[in-house]
Amino acid sequence: MFVAKNDSKNQFLFGSSLSEKGKSLLEKYQISGLEDSTIILLQNDGYSVKSLAVRKILLKLPKFKFTGMLMYLSPIVFSNFIYDIIAKHRKKIIKNTNCEIPNAEIRQKFIN
């Protein structure tokens, strides 16, 4: 929801890797083994996962472009290590037990 809320230029679409469309895209890009555990950014020229996907996404969000640029200062191995820790403990870090229901504007960004 963070990216969807901050994507004022509507540059991103979102989908579940478990949906028919999601499975089709994973097959098209020949991605397997990652779909249940990480963020995957699909682009025309391929795909990115984990911290590289986060870097590329942040660079496209005007408010977070500088953060995306800062992420390029650390080696990808280190960034992925930090990504894995945050992903594993995200519910403790965020401390939000509620599942947010997206409004109509954000729901339009989801593919079926």
MDAnalysis code that builds the backbone (N, CA, C; Angstrom):
import MDAnalysis as mda
import numpy as np

u = mda.Universe.empty(336, n_residues=112, atom_resindex=np.repeat(np.arange(112), 3), trajectory=True)
u.add_TopologyAttr("name", ["N", "CA", "C"] * 112)
u.add_TopologyAttr("resid", np.arange(1, 113))
u.add_TopologyAttr("resname", ["MET", "PHE", "VAL", "ALA", "LYS", "ASN", "ASP", "SER", "LYS", "ASN", "GLN", "PHE", "LEU", "PHE", "GLY", "SER", "SER", "LEU", "SER", "GLU", "LYS", "GLY", "LYS", "SER", "LEU", "LEU", "GLU", "LYS", "TYR", "GLN", "ILE", "SER", "GLY", "LEU", "GLU", "ASP", "SER", "THR", "ILE", "ILE", "LEU", "LEU", "GLN", "ASN", "ASP", "GLY", "TYR", "SER", "VAL", "LYS", "SER", "LEU", "ALA", "VAL", "ARG", "LYS", "ILE", "LEU", "LEU", "LYS", "LEU", "PRO", "LYS", "PHE", "LYS", "PHE", "THR", "GLY", "MET", "LEU", "MET", "TYR", "LEU", "SER", "PRO", "ILE", "VAL", "PHE", "SER", "ASN", "PHE", "ILE", "TYR", "ASP", "ILE", "ILE", "ALA", "LYS", "HIS", "ARG", "LYS", "LYS", "ILE", "ILE", "LYS", "ASN", "THR", "ASN", "CYS", "GLU", "ILE", "PRO", "ASN", "ALA", "GLU", "ILE", "ARG", "GLN", "LYS", "PHE", "ILE", "ASN"])
u.atoms.positions = np.array([
    [0.813, -1.189, 0.000],
    [0.000, 0.000, 0.000],
    [0.866, 1.267, 0.000],
    [2.070, 1.175, 0.568],
    [2.966, 2.331, 0.617],
    [3.236, 2.871, -0.782],
    [3.600, 1.988, -1.701],
    [3.920, 2.424, -3.061],
    [2.661, 2.942, -3.744],
    [1.573, 2.234, -3.613],
    [0.315, 2.651, -4.253],
    [-0.103, 4.042, -3.789],
    [0.031, 4.319, -2.503],
    [-0.358, 5.622, -1.962],
    [0.570, 6.739, -2.430],
    [1.835, 6.425, -2.632],
    [2.820, 7.443, -3.000],
    [3.078, 7.527, -4.499],
    [2.390, 6.730, -5.275],
    [2.545, 6.709, -6.731],
    [1.556, 7.694, -7.358],
    [1.842, 8.974, -7.220],
    [0.929, 10.005, -7.711],
    [0.873, 10.071, -9.237],
    [1.896, 9.541, -9.904],
    [1.928, 9.557, -11.367],
    [1.388, 8.263, -11.976],
    [0.883, 7.372, -11.143],
    [0.325, 6.092, -11.593],
    [1.278, 5.328, -12.511],
    [2.501, 5.151, -12.040],
    [3.525, 4.450, -12.808],
    [3.522, 2.949, -12.558],
    [2.863, 2.519, -11.473],
    [2.924, 1.120, -11.074],
    [1.541, 0.486, -11.052],
    [1.514, -0.787, -11.399],
    [0.343, -1.629, -11.209],
    [0.743, -2.725, -10.235],
    [-0.216, -3.263, -9.518],
    [0.070, -4.243, -8.483],
    [-0.752, -5.493, -8.715],
    [-0.177, -6.616, -8.350],
    [-0.901, -7.864, -8.496],
    [-0.360, -8.922, -7.564],
    [-1.164, -9.908, -7.349],
    [-0.777, -11.043, -6.529],
    [-0.120, -12.098, -7.407],
    [0.926, -12.698, -6.892],
    [1.579, -13.767, -7.640],
    [0.706, -15.020, -7.678],
    [-0.351, -15.042, -6.890],
    [-1.247, -16.201, -6.856],
    [-2.424, -16.067, -7.808],
    [-2.651, -14.859, -8.347],
    [-3.749, -14.662, -9.288],
    [-3.378, -15.263, -10.643],
    [-4.367, -15.441, -11.492],
    [-4.099, -15.984, -12.841],
    [-3.163, -15.061, -13.615],
    [-3.425, -13.749, -13.565],
    [-2.565, -12.774, -14.247],
    [-1.160, -12.804, -13.659],
    [-1.072, -12.881, -12.337],
    [0.227, -12.947, -11.676],
    [1.014, -14.178, -12.092],
    [0.348, -15.316, -12.123],
    [1.010, -16.565, -12.546],
    [1.476, -16.459, -13.993],
    [0.644, -15.836, -14.834],
    [0.989, -15.664, -16.239],
    [2.242, -14.790, -16.397],
    [2.311, -13.710, -15.640],
    [3.475, -12.823, -15.708],
    [4.734, -13.510, -15.172],
    [4.595, -14.271, -14.102],
    [5.745, -15.004, -13.564],
    [6.273, -16.006, -14.580],
    [5.357, -16.650, -15.277],
    [5.754, -17.603, -16.319],
    [6.427, -16.876, -17.484],
    [5.872, -15.752, -17.903],
    [6.430, -14.980, -19.008],
    [7.869, -14.554, -18.712],
    [8.122, -14.116, -17.476],
    [9.455, -13.648, -17.093],
    [10.336, -14.773, -16.531],
    [9.797, -15.985, -16.540],
    [10.501, -17.182, -16.073],
    [11.010, -17.015, -14.643],
    [10.110, -16.606, -13.760],
    [10.428, -16.409, -12.351],
    [9.814, -17.551, -11.554],
    [10.633, -18.221, -10.770],
    [10.092, -19.250, -9.883],
    [10.913, -19.279, -8.597],
    [10.234, -19.607, -7.505],
    [10.894, -19.706, -6.220],
    [10.915, -18.424, -5.414],
    [10.631, -17.296, -6.021],
    [10.659, -16.010, -5.313],
    [9.271, -15.442, -5.079],
    [8.306, -15.930, -5.805],
    [6.997, -15.287, -5.856],
    [6.262, -15.217, -4.521],
    [6.583, -16.081, -3.578],
    [5.878, -16.054, -2.301],
    [6.598, -15.250, -1.230],
    [7.816, -14.830, -1.507],
    [8.608, -14.302, -0.406],
    [9.229, -12.929, -0.621],
    [9.011, -12.295, -1.752],
    [9.693, -11.036, -1.976],
    [8.942, -10.137, -2.947],
    [9.375, -8.911, -3.014],
    [8.831, -7.966, -3.987],
    [9.495, -8.231, -5.336],
    [8.696, -8.221, -6.372],
    [9.201, -8.419, -7.729],
    [8.726, -7.244, -8.567],
    [9.662, -6.539, -9.182],
    [9.341, -5.417, -10.062],
    [9.530, -5.884, -11.493],
    [8.431, -5.948, -12.234],
    [8.494, -6.348, -13.640],
    [8.595, -5.100, -14.503],
    [9.527, -5.137, -15.455],
    [9.700, -4.041, -16.396],
    [9.832, -4.635, -17.794],
    [9.751, -3.788, -18.798],
    [9.837, -4.275, -20.175],
    [11.111, -5.074, -20.438],
    [12.208, -4.649, -19.832],
    [13.495, -5.283, -20.103],
    [13.869, -6.379, -19.111],
    [12.953, -6.805, -18.274],
    [13.248, -7.865, -17.318],
    [12.593, -7.603, -15.973],
    [13.222, -8.103, -14.933],
    [12.660, -7.935, -13.606],
    [13.760, -7.724, -12.577],
    [13.352, -7.172, -11.436],
    [14.254, -6.957, -10.309],
    [13.557, -7.476, -9.062],
    [14.351, -7.934, -8.098],
    [13.790, -8.447, -6.853],
    [14.485, -7.799, -5.662],
    [13.866, -7.980, -4.525],
    [14.390, -7.536, -3.239],
    [14.818, -6.073, -3.253],
    [16.023, -5.784, -2.753],
    [16.430, -4.390, -2.571],
    [16.625, -3.655, -3.891],
    [16.989, -4.355, -4.948],
    [17.130, -3.687, -6.248],
    [15.762, -3.210, -6.736],
    [14.734, -4.011, -6.530],
    [13.375, -3.596, -6.886],
    [12.958, -2.382, -6.055],
    [13.273, -2.404, -4.765],
    [12.933, -1.278, -3.892],
    [13.652, -0.017, -4.363],
    [14.933, -0.133, -4.692],
    [15.702, 1.018, -5.186],
    [15.032, 1.633, -6.416],
    [14.703, 0.784, -7.370],
    [14.110, 1.273, -8.619],
    [12.737, 1.904, -8.388],
    [11.974, 1.337, -7.492],
    [10.657, 1.893, -7.178],
    [10.807, 3.259, -6.514],
    [11.683, 3.346, -5.521],
    [11.871, 4.620, -4.817],
    [12.334, 5.729, -5.750],
    [13.158, 5.389, -6.720],
    [13.626, 6.391, -7.680],
    [12.480, 6.979, -8.502],
    [11.387, 6.242, -8.645],
    [10.236, 6.709, -9.419],
    [9.216, 7.474, -8.569],
    [9.378, 7.432, -7.246],
    [8.464, 8.137, -6.359],
    [9.101, 9.464, -5.957],
    [8.539, 10.591, -6.412],
    [9.177, 11.895, -6.194],
    [9.609, 12.164, -4.751],
    [8.790, 11.827, -3.785],
    [9.122, 12.105, -2.389],
    [10.262, 11.235, -1.862],
    [10.551, 10.136, -2.540],
    [11.523, 9.171, -2.031],
    [12.697, 8.944, -2.981],
    [12.813, 9.792, -3.997],
    [13.875, 9.652, -4.993],
    [15.262, 9.704, -4.340],
    [15.461, 10.625, -3.406],
    [16.756, 10.751, -2.741],
    [17.099, 9.475, -1.965],
    [16.104, 8.902, -1.296],
    [16.325, 7.645, -0.570],
    [16.740, 6.548, -1.531],
    [16.101, 6.490, -2.693],
    [16.480, 5.514, -3.711],
    [17.911, 5.701, -4.172],
    [18.330, 6.950, -4.338],
    [19.710, 7.221, -4.748],
    [20.694, 6.816, -3.650],
    [20.342, 7.073, -2.402],
    [21.205, 6.684, -1.284],
    [21.401, 5.167, -1.212],
    [20.368, 4.438, -1.582],
    [20.467, 2.974, -1.526],
    [21.532, 2.438, -2.481],
    [21.830, 3.173, -3.541],
    [22.850, 2.730, -4.487],
    [24.263, 2.840, -3.915],
    [24.413, 3.475, -2.752],
    [25.726, 3.590, -2.124],
    [26.162, 2.295, -1.433],
    [25.206, 1.447, -1.110],
    [25.570, 0.194, -0.440],
    [25.564, -0.962, -1.444],
    [26.451, -1.925, -1.242],
    [26.503, -3.086, -2.143],
    [25.184, -3.865, -2.095],
    [24.820, -4.456, -3.200],
    [23.548, -5.170, -3.306],
    [23.458, -6.318, -2.303],
    [24.557, -6.975, -2.036],
    [24.551, -8.085, -1.071],
    [24.151, -7.574, 0.312],
    [24.718, -6.438, 0.714],
    [24.371, -5.842, 2.003],
    [22.920, -5.366, 2.004],
    [22.496, -4.713, 0.930],
    [21.110, -4.223, 0.826],
    [20.112, -5.373, 0.899],
    [20.417, -6.486, 0.235],
    [19.522, -7.648, 0.284],
    [19.484, -8.257, 1.685],
    [20.609, -8.244, 2.381],
    [20.661, -8.735, 3.757],
    [19.722, -7.907, 4.639],
    [19.809, -6.596, 4.521],
    [18.932, -5.698, 5.284],
    [17.475, -5.894, 4.862],
    [17.245, -6.031, 3.546],
    [15.894, -6.275, 3.032],
    [15.299, -7.525, 3.681],
    [16.085, -8.614, 3.719],
    [15.604, -9.879, 4.287],
    [15.241, -9.730, 5.761],
    [16.043, -8.985, 6.514],
    [15.756, -8.770, 7.941],
    [14.453, -7.987, 8.103],
    [14.316, -6.912, 7.339],
    [13.095, -6.097, 7.426],
    [11.875, -6.905, 6.985],
    [12.008, -7.664, 5.904],
    [10.885, -8.461, 5.414],
    [10.459, -9.507, 6.449],
    [11.428, -10.107, 7.100],
    [11.134, -11.146, 8.098],
    [10.430, -10.565, 9.324],
    [10.799, -9.354, 9.706],
    [10.269, -8.751, 10.929],
    [9.341, -7.569, 10.674],
    [8.804, -7.452, 9.461],
    [8.030, -6.259, 9.103],
    [6.806, -6.055, 9.988],
    [6.170, -7.118, 10.415],
    [4.975, -6.951, 11.246],
    [5.326, -6.413, 12.624],
    [6.491, -6.770, 13.133],
    [6.944, -6.228, 14.417],
    [7.388, -4.775, 14.252],
    [8.020, -4.472, 13.120],
    [8.528, -3.123, 12.861],
    [7.376, -2.142, 12.666],
    [6.409, -2.528, 11.854],
    [5.289, -1.644, 11.540],
    [4.287, -1.563, 12.690],
    [4.132, -2.642, 13.421],
    [3.212, -2.716, 14.561],
    [1.781, -2.391, 14.167],
    [1.394, -2.827, 13.003],
    [0.033, -2.618, 12.536],
    [-0.612, -3.975, 12.343],
    [-1.638, -4.273, 13.110],
    [-2.294, -5.569, 13.008],
    [-3.515, -5.520, 12.106],
    [-3.859, -4.341, 11.623],
    [-5.024, -4.186, 10.757],
    [-4.631, -4.327, 9.299],
    [-5.497, -4.950, 8.544],
    [-5.293, -5.057, 7.102],
    [-6.090, -3.928, 6.452],
    [-5.378, -3.004, 5.841],
    [-6.025, -1.829, 5.265],
    [-6.771, -2.192, 3.983],
    [-7.973, -1.676, 3.851],
    [-8.763, -1.877, 2.637],
    [-8.529, -0.673, 1.737],
    [-8.014, -0.912, 0.527],
    [-7.707, 0.220, -0.359],
    [-8.974, 0.931, -0.840],
    [-8.838, 2.247, -1.021],
    [-9.966, 3.011, -1.539],
    [-10.091, 2.761, -3.048],
    [-11.109, 3.325, -3.672],
    [-11.391, 3.079, -5.090],
    [-10.235, 3.493, -5.993],
    [-9.589, 4.613, -5.676],
    [-8.468, 5.093, -6.490],
    [-7.307, 4.103, -6.480],
    [-7.007, 3.587, -5.330],
    [-5.892, 2.624, -5.206],
    [-6.287, 1.280, -5.802],
    [-7.533, 0.868, -5.644],
    [-7.980, -0.426, -6.213],
    [-7.812, -0.460, -7.730],
    [-7.883, 0.694, -8.393],
    [-7.708, 0.741, -9.846],
    [-6.290, 0.362, -10.257],
    [-5.338, 0.419, -9.341],
    [-3.950, 0.101, -9.631],
    [-3.652, -1.399, -9.543],
    [-4.645, -2.188, -9.141],
    [-4.462, -3.629, -9.000],
    [-4.947, -4.352, -10.252],
    [-4.106, -5.294, -10.720],
    [-4.504, -6.116, -11.869],
    [-5.182, -7.379, -11.358],
    [-6.039, -7.940, -12.165],
    [-6.748, -9.172, -11.776],
    [-6.154, -10.375, -12.435],
])
